[in-house]
Amino acid sequence: MRNSYASILWAGAAALMPATAHAQPTPTRPVERFDRGLVAVPAKDGGNHVSWRLTASDAKRTAFRLLRDGRPIAPRVTGATSFHDAGGTAASRYTLERIGGREPAVSATPWANGYLSIPLDRPTARTTPTGERYEYTANDASVGDLDGDGRYEIVVKWDTTVSKDNAFGGYSGETLLDAYTLDGKRLWRIDLGRNIRSGAHYTHFMVFDFDGDGRAEIMMKTGDGTVDGTGRVLGDPNADWRGKGGEVDQADRTGAQTLPDGRKVARLEGRILHGPEYLSVFDGRTGRALATEPYAPPRGADTPEAMTALWGDAYANRSDRFLAGVAFLDGKRPSGIFARGYYARSTIAAWDWRNGRLTRRWLFDSATPGNEKFGGQGNHNLSVADVDDDGRDEILYGSMALDDTGKGLWSAGLGHGDAMHVADLDPTRPGLEKFGVHENVSRNGGIGSAMLDARTGQVLWTTPATKDTGRGLSADIDPRHAGDENWNSSTPNLYTARGQVIPGPKPRVANFAIWWDGDAQRELLDRNRITKWDWRTGTEIPLLEATGATSNNGTKSNPALSADILGDWREEVVLRSEDSSELRVYTTPYPTMIRRVTLMHDPIYRLGVAWQNTAYNQPPHAQVAPK
């Protein structure tokens, strides 16, 4: 198996990667300031693999010196920021020096077991108003430099064991968020309280430096009774806006419903259809609430009849499906994007955190006259990219897009979908592309997936389907074809970026993609496993099985996070342990010949990491792919 994998790796490398390429996006907007992120892990072929960051501010010929236990083992590194130290041991200590300048040296020791363990303070069990006991499991995570020291901290959401999808009534428990340093110190805990429902569609936490002070904030939806990281309560601490068990939905008169666990509850039990909603910004260092404003987009209705008229149902299945992201709408500073609805009515608001004030920049509503074609075009996720190359970001919201001004840019009319991918997926044509899968095949002409021009919404090619296409992925996994390969759950085929069928099977996995080994192709991430697509035999070769760790969100099987947070440009995968006692950060044990700036300085990729925790999690993509 090792020989088979090695031949695939180096066949792809020989085809596509120069030894000292310095491929990188040209920064046209502020990027985070980092330290070198030096990391060492046991290498796959013995010894240790040592890697560190190259940043967008580094000169093309920036050189480094790597020492082991005080002695140089790589006196002058001008190529990839990756080194296989065959003589390294578990006790080795590595020091990295930049040659020239006054940058301080950094040091690291190998991670035991090949991963970094971040101990978690698991919350104690709680009880719902009906007496149902529930516990907490670590769920989605995000990263940001919360204290401005050039290192990422990690923010993790705690999900309850009784969390609910919008389709189901019942009490869901309270959602919590923790912040931890990579050394395992807990910085704070925020309790969103009883008036924020728990589940995949309710809480999306944007971790980003919104005001440009060098430290990341957290922006998210809050409610009466939210407790910030300092213990201060937002809104009315005694308010309880949850529906009670005796309520019945008079709009559709369905009455009680059966939950997945077999319990029967009133349809409105635990749902939050009334009361104020807020948007809050929290200090990344302390979790202190810095500002709170009425949430927009608003619910806009308090009665079953009005809610049905506005959203299409009376029990918040549609109106409480939220999305969030981050976008540089002015090309200079990031804004928070917070959205509500996508099955029928879609509403999206942009918010700015500037000079200690939280203000709304704009609000888009598909129900506004003239915007009718944008209704029902949303996804269970969104993406953000500068699709018209004007230096300002657009919002790709499924089968539609908004300009940076908040005006509708295009609507393809293909309807709702569960997954999409935006980047320069086809480098043989100008601009960016968007590949996505679609659910409403009975109303879109039988289209299960489609490749679109991201600037205009023009449909470039499609694949057929007779039912909901629930999964689809775009990733460069075959070096014989330019750009990303594409596949979905409705056809047996693997497609090129131009829509041509590649003979043979497709990968079984259509979940996350990850840059893990040393070549320019991406690998496949699903559950706690990473595999390599062998384009010659049409099979997946195992590279990592994270025994004792597990994925999140049921059948979605996504990691807590996948992102380039340490080392060279390859991505780390963050998984929770099976008992949620720790987060595990896995990094690649393979060397590379590609010299590449950290992916976090790629504009599309960094924003993709920010919105990755939104609803149906999707992998981030790079505007400038490694090569």
C-alpha positions as CSV (number, residue, x, y, z in Angstrom):
1,M,0.0,0.0,0.0
2,R,2.8,2.4,0.8
3,N,4.5,1.9,-2.6
4,S,1.2,2.4,-4.4
5,Y,0.5,5.6,-2.5
6,A,4.1,6.9,-3.1
7,S,3.9,6.3,-6.8
8,I,0.6,8.3,-7.0
9,L,2.0,11.1,-5.0
10,W,5.1,11.6,-7.0
11,A,3.4,11.0,-10.3
12,G,1.2,13.9,-9.5
13,A,4.1,15.9,-8.3
14,A,6.2,15.4,-11.4
15,A,3.3,16.5,-13.5
16,L,2.4,19.6,-11.7
17,M,4.7,21.1,-9.2
18,P,8.0,23.0,-9.5
19,A,10.4,22.5,-6.6
20,T,10.5,26.1,-5.5
21,A,7.3,27.6,-6.7
22,H,6.1,30.6,-4.6
23,A,2.5,30.6,-5.7
24,Q,0.4,33.0,-3.7
25,P,-2.4,35.5,-4.0
26,T,-1.5,39.1,-4.1
27,P,-2.9,40.7,-1.0
28,T,-5.3,43.5,-1.8
29,R,-6.9,43.7,1.6
30,P,-5.7,43.3,5.2
31,V,-4.6,39.9,6.2
32,E,-3.8,38.4,9.6
33,R,-0.3,38.8,11.1
34,F,1.1,35.4,12.1
35,D,4.1,33.9,13.8
36,R,5.7,31.0,12.0
37,G,3.4,28.3,13.4
38,L,6.3,25.9,13.7
39,V,5.1,22.3,14.2
40,A,6.7,18.8,14.2
41,V,5.1,15.4,14.1
42,P,6.3,11.8,13.6
43,A,6.9,11.4,9.9
44,K,5.3,8.7,7.9
45,D,8.6,7.1,6.9
46,G,10.4,7.6,10.3
47,G,11.9,10.5,12.0
48,N,10.0,13.8,12.2
49,H,8.2,16.1,9.7
50,V,8.8,19.7,10.5
51,S,7.0,22.6,8.8
52,W,6.3,26.3,9.3
53,R,4.4,29.2,7.7
54,L,5.2,31.3,4.8
55,T,3.2,34.5,4.8
56,A,2.1,36.9,2.1
57,S,4.5,39.6,3.4
58,D,7.6,37.3,3.0
59,A,9.8,38.2,0.1
60,K,10.1,35.6,-2.7
61,R,13.6,34.5,-1.6
62,T,13.0,34.6,2.1
63,A,15.3,31.9,3.6
64,F,15.2,30.0,6.9
65,R,17.6,28.0,9.1
66,L,16.3,24.9,10.9
67,L,18.1,23.5,14.0
68,R,17.6,20.3,16.0
69,D,18.8,20.5,19.6
70,G,20.8,23.6,18.8
71,R,22.6,22.2,15.7
72,P,21.7,23.2,12.1
73,I,20.1,20.4,10.1
74,A,18.9,22.6,7.3
75,P,21.3,25.6,7.1
76,R,19.5,27.5,4.4
77,V,15.9,26.6,3.3
78,T,14.8,28.5,0.2
79,G,12.2,26.0,-1.0
80,A,9.2,24.5,0.6
81,T,8.7,25.3,4.3
82,S,8.7,21.6,5.0
83,F,11.6,19.3,6.2
84,H,11.8,15.6,6.8
85,D,14.3,15.1,9.6
86,A,15.1,11.4,9.3
87,G,17.2,11.5,12.5
88,G,14.6,13.2,14.6
89,T,13.1,11.6,17.7
90,A,10.2,12.2,20.1
91,A,12.7,14.1,22.3
92,S,14.0,16.4,19.6
93,R,13.7,20.2,20.0
94,Y,13.5,22.2,16.8
95,T,14.3,25.9,16.4
96,L,13.6,28.0,13.3
97,E,15.4,31.1,12.4
98,R,14.6,33.5,9.5
99,I,17.9,34.4,7.8
100,G,18.2,38.2,7.7
101,G,16.0,40.7,9.5
102,R,15.2,40.8,13.2
103,E,12.5,38.2,13.5
104,P,12.8,36.2,16.7
105,A,13.5,32.5,16.5
106,V,10.7,30.0,17.4
107,S,10.9,26.5,18.8
108,A,8.8,23.3,18.9
109,T,8.8,19.7,20.0
110,P,7.1,16.8,18.2
111,W,3.4,16.2,19.0
112,A,2.9,12.8,20.7
113,N,0.8,10.4,18.7
114,G,0.9,12.8,15.7
115,Y,-1.8,15.2,17.0
116,L,-2.1,18.1,19.4
117,S,-4.5,17.5,22.3
118,I,-6.6,20.4,23.6
119,P,-8.3,19.4,26.8
120,L,-12.0,20.5,26.9
121,D,-14.0,21.6,30.0
122,R,-17.1,19.6,29.1
123,P,-20.3,21.2,30.5
124,T,-22.3,19.4,33.1
125,A,-25.6,17.8,32.2
126,R,-28.8,19.8,32.3
127,T,-32.6,19.1,32.2
128,T,-35.3,20.5,29.9
129,P,-38.6,21.9,31.4
130,T,-40.2,18.5,30.7
131,G,-37.6,16.7,32.8
132,E,-35.5,15.3,29.9
133,R,-31.8,15.1,30.9
134,Y,-29.3,16.0,28.3
135,E,-25.5,16.2,28.0
136,Y,-23.1,18.1,25.8
137,T,-20.8,17.1,22.9
138,A,-18.1,19.3,21.3
139,N,-19.3,20.4,17.9
140,D,-18.3,22.9,15.2
141,A,-15.2,25.1,15.8
142,S,-13.5,28.1,14.3
143,V,-10.3,30.0,14.7
144,G,-9.1,33.5,15.2
145,D,-6.3,35.4,16.8
146,L,-8.3,36.5,19.8
147,D,-5.4,38.2,21.7
148,G,-3.3,39.6,18.9
149,D,-0.2,37.4,19.6
150,G,0.1,36.0,16.0
151,R,-1.3,32.6,17.1
152,Y,-4.7,31.2,16.5
153,E,-7.1,30.4,19.4
154,I,-10.0,28.1,18.8
155,V,-13.7,28.7,19.5
156,V,-15.8,25.6,19.9
157,K,-19.6,25.2,20.1
158,W,-21.1,22.8,22.5
159,D,-24.1,20.9,21.1
160,T,-26.7,19.3,23.3
161,T,-27.8,15.7,23.0
162,V,-31.4,16.9,22.5
163,S,-30.6,19.5,19.8
164,K,-33.3,19.8,17.2
165,D,-33.6,20.3,13.5
166,N,-36.1,22.9,12.5
167,A,-38.5,20.3,11.3
168,F,-39.1,19.0,14.9
169,G,-40.6,20.5,18.0
170,G,-39.4,19.8,21.5
171,Y,-37.0,21.5,23.9
172,S,-33.4,21.6,22.6
173,G,-31.3,22.8,25.5
174,E,-28.9,25.7,25.6
175,T,-26.0,26.2,23.2
176,L,-22.6,27.1,24.7
177,L,-19.4,28.5,23.2
178,D,-15.9,28.1,24.7
179,A,-12.6,29.7,23.6
180,Y,-9.3,27.9,24.2
181,T,-5.7,28.6,23.4
182,L,-3.8,25.9,21.5
183,D,-2.0,25.2,24.8
184,G,-5.3,24.2,26.3
185,K,-6.2,27.2,28.4
186,R,-9.9,28.0,28.5
187,L,-10.4,31.7,28.0
188,W,-14.2,32.1,28.5
189,R,-17.6,30.5,28.1
190,I,-20.7,32.1,26.6
191,D,-24.1,30.6,27.3
192,L,-26.6,31.6,24.7
193,G,-29.5,30.8,27.0
194,R,-33.0,29.3,26.7
195,N,-34.1,31.7,23.9
196,I,-31.6,30.5,21.3
197,R,-32.5,27.0,20.1
198,S,-29.8,24.4,19.7
199,G,-29.2,22.7,16.4
200,A,-27.3,22.9,13.1
201,H,-29.4,25.8,11.7
202,Y,-29.5,28.3,14.6
203,T,-26.1,29.4,15.8
204,H,-23.3,30.3,13.4
205,F,-20.5,32.1,15.1
206,M,-18.3,34.4,13.0
207,V,-14.7,34.7,14.4
208,F,-12.9,37.5,12.7
209,D,-11.1,40.8,13.3
210,F,-14.0,43.0,12.3
211,D,-12.6,46.3,13.4
212,G,-9.0,45.9,12.3
213,D,-7.4,46.2,15.7
214,G,-5.4,43.0,15.3
215,R,-7.6,40.9,17.6
216,A,-10.6,38.8,16.5
217,E,-14.1,39.3,17.7
218,I,-17.1,36.9,17.7
219,M,-20.3,38.0,16.1
220,M,-23.5,35.9,16.4
221,K,-27.2,35.8,17.1
222,T,-28.2,36.1,20.8
223,G,-31.4,36.4,22.8
224,D,-32.9,37.3,26.2
225,G,-30.9,35.5,28.8
226,T,-27.7,35.1,26.9
227,V,-24.8,35.2,29.4
228,D,-21.5,36.6,28.1
229,G,-18.0,35.5,29.0
230,T,-17.8,37.8,32.0
231,G,-21.2,36.6,33.5
232,R,-23.2,39.6,32.3
233,V,-26.8,38.8,31.1
234,L,-28.1,40.3,27.9
235,G,-31.7,41.4,27.7
236,D,-34.3,40.1,30.1
237,P,-32.8,37.3,32.3
238,N,-36.3,36.0,33.2
239,A,-37.9,35.9,29.7
240,D,-38.8,32.5,28.4
241,W,-40.1,32.7,24.8
242,R,-40.1,28.9,24.2
243,G,-43.4,27.4,23.1
244,K,-45.1,25.3,25.8
245,G,-46.3,21.7,25.5
246,G,-50.0,22.7,25.4
247,E,-49.7,24.8,22.3
248,V,-51.1,23.6,18.9
249,D,-50.2,24.9,15.5
250,Q,-53.5,26.4,14.4
251,A,-52.2,27.4,10.9
252,D,-51.8,23.8,9.6
253,R,-53.7,22.0,12.5
254,T,-51.2,19.1,12.5
255,G,-51.1,19.2,16.3
256,A,-48.7,16.8,18.0
257,Q,-45.7,15.4,16.2
258,T,-43.5,12.5,16.8
259,L,-39.8,13.2,17.4
260,P,-37.0,10.9,16.1
261,D,-36.7,9.3,19.6
262,G,-40.4,8.4,19.5
263,R,-41.8,11.0,21.9
264,K,-44.9,12.9,20.9
265,V,-44.9,16.6,21.6
266,A,-47.0,19.6,20.6
267,R,-45.6,21.0,17.4
268,L,-44.7,24.3,18.9
269,E,-43.1,22.9,22.1
270,G,-39.7,24.4,22.5
271,R,-39.9,26.6,19.4
272,I,-39.2,30.3,19.7
273,L,-41.8,32.2,17.6
274,H,-42.0,35.4,19.7
275,G,-39.8,37.8,21.6
276,P,-36.9,40.0,20.8
277,E,-33.8,38.7,18.8
278,Y,-30.4,40.3,19.0
279,L,-27.1,40.4,17.2
280,S,-24.1,40.7,19.5
281,V,-20.3,41.3,19.1
282,F,-18.1,39.7,21.8
283,D,-14.5,40.5,22.7
284,G,-12.3,37.6,21.7
285,R,-10.0,37.9,24.8
286,T,-12.7,37.8,27.5
287,G,-16.0,36.9,25.8
288,R,-17.5,40.2,27.0
289,A,-20.4,41.5,25.0
290,L,-19.2,44.7,23.3
291,A,-22.4,45.7,21.5
292,T,-25.9,44.3,21.0
293,E,-28.5,45.4,18.4
294,P,-31.9,44.1,17.3
295,Y,-31.3,41.2,15.0
296,A,-31.7,41.7,11.3
297,P,-33.0,40.1,9.2
298,P,-36.1,40.2,11.5
299,R,-38.7,37.5,12.0
300,G,-41.4,40.1,11.0
301,A,-44.4,38.2,12.3
302,D,-45.8,37.1,15.7
303,T,-49.0,35.2,14.7
304,P,-49.3,31.8,12.9
305,E,-51.2,33.4,10.1
306,A,-48.7,36.2,9.5
307,M,-45.7,33.8,9.7
308,T,-47.3,31.5,7.2
309,A,-47.9,34.4,4.8
310,L,-44.3,35.7,5.2
311,W,-42.4,32.5,5.3
312,G,-44.6,29.6,4.2
313,D,-45.2,27.9,7.5
314,A,-46.3,28.8,11.0
315,Y,-43.8,26.9,13.1
316,A,-40.4,28.5,12.2
317,N,-39.2,25.6,10.0
318,R,-38.4,28.2,7.3
319,S,-38.1,31.4,9.2
320,D,-35.5,30.1,11.7
321,R,-33.1,28.6,9.2
322,F,-30.1,31.0,9.5
323,L,-26.9,31.4,7.6
324,A,-23.8,33.6,8.3
325,G,-20.5,34.6,6.8
326,V,-17.9,37.3,6.5
327,A,-17.3,39.6,3.5
328,F,-15.1,42.5,2.6
329,L,-17.9,44.6,1.1
330,D,-15.8,47.7,0.9
331,G,-12.6,45.9,0.0
332,K,-11.0,47.2,3.2
333,R,-12.7,45.9,6.3
334,P,-14.8,42.7,6.9
335,S,-18.5,42.8,7.6
336,G,-20.7,40.2,9.2
337,I,-23.3,38.6,6.9
338,F,-26.4,37.2,8.7
339,A,-29.2,35.6,6.8
340,R,-32.7,34.1,7.4
341,G,-34.6,31.8,5.2
342,Y,-33.8,30.1,1.8
343,Y,-36.6,27.6,1.0
344,A,-39.0,30.4,-0.1
345,R,-38.2,33.8,1.2
346,S,-34.5,34.8,1.5
347,T,-33.4,37.7,3.6
348,I,-29.7,38.7,4.1
349,A,-28.2,41.6,6.2
350,A,-24.7,43.0,6.4
351,W,-23.4,44.3,9.6
352,D,-20.3,46.4,10.4
353,W,-18.3,46.6,13.7
354,R,-16.4,49.9,13.5
355,N,-15.2,52.3,16.2
356,G,-17.1,50.6,19.0
357,R,-20.4,50.6,17.1
358,L,-22.4,47.8,15.5
359,T,-24.4,49.1,12.5
360,R,-26.4,47.6,9.7
361,R,-24.9,48.2,6.3
362,W,-27.8,46.9,4.2
363,L,-30.7,44.4,4.1
364,F,-31.8,42.3,1.1
365,D,-35.3,40.7,1.0
366,S,-36.5,38.5,-1.9
367,A,-40.0,39.5,-1.0
368,T,-39.3,43.1,-2.0
369,P,-41.0,43.9,-5.3
370,G,-38.5,43.4,-8.1
371,N,-36.6,40.7,-6.2
372,E,-39.1,37.9,-6.8
373,K,-36.7,35.8,-8.9
374,F,-34.4,35.5,-5.9
375,G,-37.0,33.7,-3.8
376,G,-36.5,30.0,-3.1
377,Q,-32.9,30.0,-4.4
378,G,-31.0,29.6,-1.2
379,N,-28.8,26.8,0.1
380,H,-28.1,25.2,3.5
381,N,-24.8,27.1,3.2
382,L,-23.3,30.2,1.5
383,S,-20.0,31.2,0.1
384,V,-18.2,34.6,-0.3
385,A,-15.9,35.7,-3.1
386,D,-15.0,38.7,-5.2
387,V,-16.7,37.3,-8.4
388,D,-16.5,40.5,-10.5
389,D,-12.8,41.4,-9.6
390,D,-13.6,44.8,-8.2
391,G,-11.9,44.3,-4.9
392,R,-15.2,43.8,-3.0
393,D,-16.9,40.6,-2.1
394,E,-20.2,39.2,-3.3
395,I,-22.4,36.7,-1.5
396,L,-23.2,33.4,-3.3
397,Y,-26.4,32.2,-1.7
398,G,-27.1,29.0,-3.5
399,S,-28.7,29.5,-6.9
400,M,-28.4,33.3,-6.5
401,A,-25.8,35.9,-5.7
402,L,-25.8,39.4,-4.1
403,D,-23.5,42.2,-5.1
404,D,-21.4,43.9,-2.4
405,T,-24.0,46.7,-2.3
406,G,-26.7,44.2,-1.2
407,K,-28.5,44.3,-4.6
408,G,-29.4,41.1,-6.4
409,L,-26.6,40.2,-8.9
410,W,-28.1,37.1,-10.5
411,S,-30.5,34.2,-10.0
412,A,-30.0,31.0,-11.9
413,G,-33.4,29.6,-11.0
414,L,-32.1,26.1,-10.1
415,G,-33.6,26.2,-6.6
416,H,-32.4,25.0,-3.2
417,G,-29.4,22.8,-2.6
418,D,-27.4,21.2,0.2
419,A,-23.8,21.8,-1.0
420,M,-21.8,24.2,-3.2
421,H,-18.2,25.1,-4.0
422,V,-16.8,28.4,-5.2
423,A,-13.3,29.2,-6.5
424,D,-11.4,29.1,-9.8
425,L,-12.6,25.6,-10.4
426,D,-11.9,25.8,-14.1
427,P,-8.6,27.6,-14.8
428,T,-9.1,27.3,-18.5
429,R,-11.7,30.0,-18.5
430,P,-11.6,33.5,-16.9
431,G,-13.0,34.2,-13.5
432,L,-14.5,32.1,-10.8
433,E,-17.0,29.2,-11.0
434,K,-19.6,27.8,-8.7
435,F,-20.5,24.1,-8.6
436,G,-23.5,23.0,-6.6
437,V,-26.1,20.2,-6.2
438,H,-29.8,20.8,-6.3
439,E,-32.9,19.4,-4.5
440,N,-35.8,20.8,-6.5
441,V,-35.3,18.7,-9.6
442,S,-39.0,18.5,-10.4
443,R,-39.0,22.3,-10.8
444,N,-35.6,23.0,-12.4
445,G,-35.8,20.8,-15.4
446,G,-34.3,17.7,-13.9
447,I,-30.9,19.2,-13.0
448,G,-29.1,17.5,-10.1
449,S,-25.9,19.5,-10.2
450,A,-24.5,22.4,-12.2
451,M,-21.4,24.4,-12.9
452,L,-22.1,28.2,-13.1
453,D,-20.1,31.3,-13.9
454,A,-19.9,32.9,-10.5
455,R,-20.0,36.4,-11.9
456,T,-23.1,36.1,-14.1
457,G,-24.9,32.9,-13.0
458,Q,-24.6,31.5,-16.5
459,V,-25.1,27.8,-16.5
460,L,-22.0,26.2,-18.0
461,W,-23.0,22.5,-17.8
462,T,-25.3,20.3,-15.8
463,T,-25.9,16.7,-14.7
464,P,-29.3,15.0,-14.7
465,A,-31.3,13.8,-11.7
466,T,-34.8,12.5,-10.9
467,K,-34.6,13.1,-7.1
468,D,-32.9,15.3,-4.5
469,T,-29.1,15.4,-5.1
470,G,-27.9,15.6,-1.5
471,R,-24.2,15.4,-1.9
472,G,-21.6,16.9,-4.2
473,L,-18.0,17.9,-4.2
474,S,-15.5,19.8,-6.3
475,A,-11.8,19.2,-5.8
476,D,-8.7,18.7,-7.9
477,I,-8.0,15.0,-7.3
478,D,-6.7,14.0,-10.8
479,P,-3.6,15.7,-12.3
480,R,-4.5,14.6,-15.8
481,H,-7.2,17.3,-16.1
482,A,-7.1,21.0,-15.5
483,G,-8.9,22.3,-12.5
484,D,-11.3,20.6,-10.2
485,E,-13.0,17.3,-10.7
486,N,-16.7,17.2,-9.8
487,W,-19.1,14.5,-8.6
488,N,-22.4,14.1,-6.9
489,S,-24.8,11.6,-5.4
490,S,-27.1,11.3,-8.3
491,T,-24.8,10.0,-11.1
492,P,-22.1,7.4,-11.2
493,N,-19.7,9.7,-13.0
494,L,-16.7,11.8,-12.2
495,Y,-16.6,15.0,-14.3
496,T,-13.8,17.4,-15.4
497,A,-14.1,21.1,-14.7
498,R,-15.6,21.4,-18.2
499,G,-18.3,18.8,-17.6
500,Q,-16.7,15.9,-19.5
501,V,-17.1,12.4,-18.1
502,I,-13.8,10.9,-16.8
503,P,-14.0,7.1,-17.6
504,G,-14.1,4.9,-14.6
505,P,-15.7,5.2,-11.2
506,K,-16.0,8.2,-8.9
507,P,-14.9,8.5,-5.3
508,R,-17.2,7.1,-2.7
509,V,-16.7,10.1,-0.5
510,A,-18.4,13.4,-1.5
511,N,-18.0,15.3,1.8
512,F,-14.9,17.4,2.6
513,A,-11.7,17.9,0.6
514,I,-8.3,18.6,2.3
515,W,-4.7,19.3,1.2
516,W,-2.9,16.7,3.3
517,D,0.0,15.0,1.5
518,G,2.8,16.6,-0.6
519,D,1.3,17.1,-4.0
520,A,-1.0,19.7,-5.5
521,Q,-4.1,17.5,-5.5
522,R,-6.6,17.4,-2.6
523,E,-7.4,14.4,-0.6
524,L,-10.8,13.3,0.7
525,L,-12.0,13.8,4.3
526,D,-15.0,12.0,5.7
527,R,-15.8,11.1,9.3
528,N,-12.4,10.5,10.9
529,R,-10.6,9.3,7.8
530,I,-8.5,10.9,5.0
531,T,-8.1,9.0,1.8
532,K,-6.1,9.6,-1.5
533,W,-7.9,9.1,-4.8
534,D,-5.9,6.8,-7.1
535,W,-6.9,8.1,-10.5
536,R,-5.2,5.1,-12.2
537,T,-7.2,2.4,-10.4
538,G,-10.3,4.3,-9.3
539,T,-9.8,3.6,-5.6
540,E,-9.3,5.5,-2.4
541,I,-6.1,4.8,-0.5
542,P,-6.2,5.4,3.3
543,L,-3.8,8.0,4.7
544,L,-5.2,8.7,8.1
545,E,-7.7,7.0,10.4
546,A,-8.0,9.1,13.6
547,T,-8.8,6.3,16.0
548,G,-10.6,7.5,19.2
549,A,-11.7,10.7,17.4
550,T,-15.0,11.3,15.7
551,S,-16.9,13.7,13.4
552,N,-20.0,15.9,14.0
553,N,-23.5,16.5,12.9
554,G,-24.9,13.0,12.2
555,T,-24.8,11.9,8.6
556,K,-23.0,15.1,7.6
557,S,-19.9,13.6,9.3
558,N,-17.9,16.8,9.1
559,P,-14.9,17.7,11.3
560,A,-15.1,20.3,14.0
561,L,-12.9,22.3,11.6
562,S,-10.5,21.8,8.7
563,A,-8.2,24.7,8.0
564,D,-4.5,25.7,7.5
565,I,-3.9,26.8,11.1
566,L,-0.3,25.7,11.7
567,G,2.8,24.6,9.8
568,D,3.1,25.0,6.0
569,W,0.2,25.4,3.5
570,R,-1.3,22.0,4.1
571,E,-4.5,21.8,6.1
572,E,-5.1,20.6,9.7
573,V,-8.2,18.6,10.6
574,V,-9.7,19.2,14.1
575,L,-11.8,16.4,15.5
576,R,-13.3,15.8,18.9
577,S,-12.5,12.8,20.9
578,E,-15.3,10.3,21.2
579,D,-16.1,11.4,24.8
580,S,-15.6,15.1,24.0
581,S,-12.9,15.4,26.6
582,E,-10.5,16.9,24.1
583,L,-10.1,18.4,20.6
584,R,-7.4,16.8,18.5
585,V,-5.6,18.8,15.9
586,Y,-4.0,16.5,13.3
587,T,-1.4,17.8,10.9
588,T,0.3,16.2,7.9
589,P,3.2,13.8,8.4
590,Y,4.2,14.1,4.8
591,P,6.9,16.4,3.3
592,T,6.2,18.5,0.3
593,M,8.2,20.2,-2.5
594,I,5.7,23.1,-2.9
595,R,6.6,26.4,-1.5
596,R,3.3,28.2,-0.9
597,V,2.0,31.0,1.3
598,T,-0.3,30.0,4.1
599,L,-3.8,29.3,2.7
600,M,-5.2,31.7,5.4
601,H,-3.8,34.6,3.3
602,D,-5.9,33.5,0.3
603,P,-9.0,35.7,0.3
604,I,-11.6,33.0,-0.6
605,Y,-10.1,30.4,1.6
606,R,-9.9,32.5,4.8
607,L,-13.6,33.5,4.4
608,G,-14.4,29.9,3.8
609,V,-12.9,28.9,7.1
610,A,-15.0,31.7,8.8
611,W,-18.3,30.4,7.4
612,Q,-17.4,26.7,7.6
613,N,-19.5,26.3,10.8
614,T,-22.6,27.5,9.0
615,A,-25.5,25.0,8.8
616,Y,-24.4,22.1,6.5
617,N,-20.6,22.6,6.8
618,Q,-18.6,22.7,3.6
619,P,-14.8,22.7,3.0
620,P,-13.0,25.9,2.2
621,H,-11.5,26.5,-1.3
622,A,-8.5,28.5,-2.4
623,Q,-8.8,31.2,-5.0
624,V,-5.1,30.4,-6.0
625,A,-4.7,26.7,-5.8
626,P,-1.3,25.2,-4.8
627,K,0.8,24.1,-7.8
